[in-house]
Every structure is written in structure tokens, then in C-alpha cells.
Amino acid sequence: MPKREALQQEPSTGNVFADLGVADAGEHLIKAGLVIRIDRTIRQRKLTQAGAAEIIGIDQPKISAMLAGQFRGYSVERLMRFLVALGHDVEIVVKPRKRGPGELRVA
């Protein structure tokens, strides 16, 4: 068997979208975090995509596409409204950063 070459690794910035050079990487990371929460809620509530779509107010194919990672067409605000429709409180907290630049995140 031929020897395998060691894979080259690069340190991550903590944002895969930034690592890939995607424009508006911070916004994409926030959207991805919100979509993960939407998906988790749908699963925890044992909803079908059709049931979730009815609650959220969009059609099932759009739910399917969003959960498959196609969420560019949704604003952060709209994704937050989806979470509210699914029974979550959404808070926006602004606080001073102790060190370094500020960051956006979904907690």
C-alpha cells in the first residue's frame, strides 16, 4: 500500500464562511445559527416540514431548502420571526466587549 500524505491544515477563524472567503461572512454565520435553531425546534416538536411551514407561514419546499442550507434569501430578522412563530423568545443583547473587536453570535 502506498503511504498516505499528511493533510495540510489551516487554522480556522471560527467562521467557516470567512474561511471560504464568502462575502458578508458574519451575517451568514448568524443566519446559519438561526436555521440550526429552527431545525432543532422542528425536530424537538416532532413537526413535519409541512406542519412547520404552516406555523411559520411559508410553503414546505421553502422549509426543505432552508434546512438544506439555502437561506441566503432570508434576512436575519425574518429567521428570528420564524423562531418566534415556533414559540421562542428572541432577544438582542448589546454589551461592551472586554477585549478585541465585537462579534455577532447566536447563543
C-alpha positions in Angstrom: 0.0 0.0 0.0 1.3 3.5 -0.8 1.9 5.9 2.0 -0.7 8.5 2.6 0.4 12.1 2.6 -0.4 14.2 5.6 -3.3 16.6 5.0 -2.4 20.2 5.2 -4.4 22.1 7.8 -5.1 25.8 8.2 -6.3 27.3 11.4 -10.0 28.4 11.4 -11.2 31.9 12.1 -14.2 30.3 13.8 -16.4 31.3 10.9 -16.4 28.8 8.1 -17.9 31.4 5.7 -15.0 33.7 6.4 -12.6 30.8 5.9 -14.1 30.2 2.5 -14.0 33.8 1.5 -17.8 34.3 1.4 -18.9 38.0 1.3 -20.9 39.0 4.4 -19.5 36.0 6.3 -20.6 37.3 9.7 -24.2 37.6 8.5 -24.1 34.1 7.0 -22.8 32.7 10.3 -25.7 34.3 12.2 -28.2 33.0 9.7 -26.8 29.5 9.9 -27.1 29.6 13.7 -30.7 30.7 13.5 -31.5 28.0 10.9 -29.9 25.4 13.2 -32.2 26.6 16.0 -35.2 26.4 13.7 -34.3 22.8 12.6 -33.7 21.8 16.2 -37.1 23.2 17.2 -38.9 21.4 14.4 -37.3 18.1 15.4 -38.0 18.6 19.1 -41.6 19.4 18.5 -41.8 16.4 16.1 -43.3 18.6 13.4 -43.3 17.6 9.7 -41.9 20.2 7.3 -45.5 20.8 6.1 -46.6 21.4 9.7 -43.7 23.7 10.4 -44.3 25.6 7.1 -47.9 26.2 8.2 -46.8 27.6 11.5 -44.1 29.8 10.0 -46.2 30.9 7.1 -44.1 29.7 4.1 -44.5 26.6 2.0 -42.9 23.2 2.6 -40.4 23.3 -0.3 -39.0 26.5 1.2 -38.6 24.9 4.6 -36.8 22.0 3.0 -34.5 24.3 1.0 -33.8 26.4 4.1 -33.0 23.4 6.3 -30.7 22.1 3.5 -28.6 25.3 3.7 -30.3 27.5 1.1 -31.1 30.5 3.4 -29.4 33.4 1.5 -32.8 34.8 0.6 -33.9 35.2 4.2 -33.0 38.2 6.3 -31.8 37.7 9.9 -35.0 39.4 11.0 -37.2 37.0 9.1 -35.4 34.0 10.5 -35.9 35.4 14.0 -39.6 35.8 13.3 -39.7 32.1 12.3 -38.3 31.3 15.7 -40.9 33.5 17.4 -43.7 31.7 15.4 -42.3 28.4 16.6 -42.7 29.5 20.2 -39.3 31.0 21.1 -38.5 34.4 22.6 -35.7 36.1 20.7 -33.6 38.7 22.5 -31.0 41.0 21.0 -28.4 41.9 23.7 -25.8 44.6 23.1 -23.0 44.8 25.6 -19.5 46.2 25.6 -16.7 43.9 24.6 -13.8 43.5 27.1 -11.1 42.9 24.5 -10.8 42.9 20.8 -13.4 43.6 18.2 -17.1 42.9 18.8 -18.8 39.9 17.4 -22.2 38.7 16.3 -23.4 35.3 17.5 -26.4 33.1 18.2 -26.4 31.8 21.7 
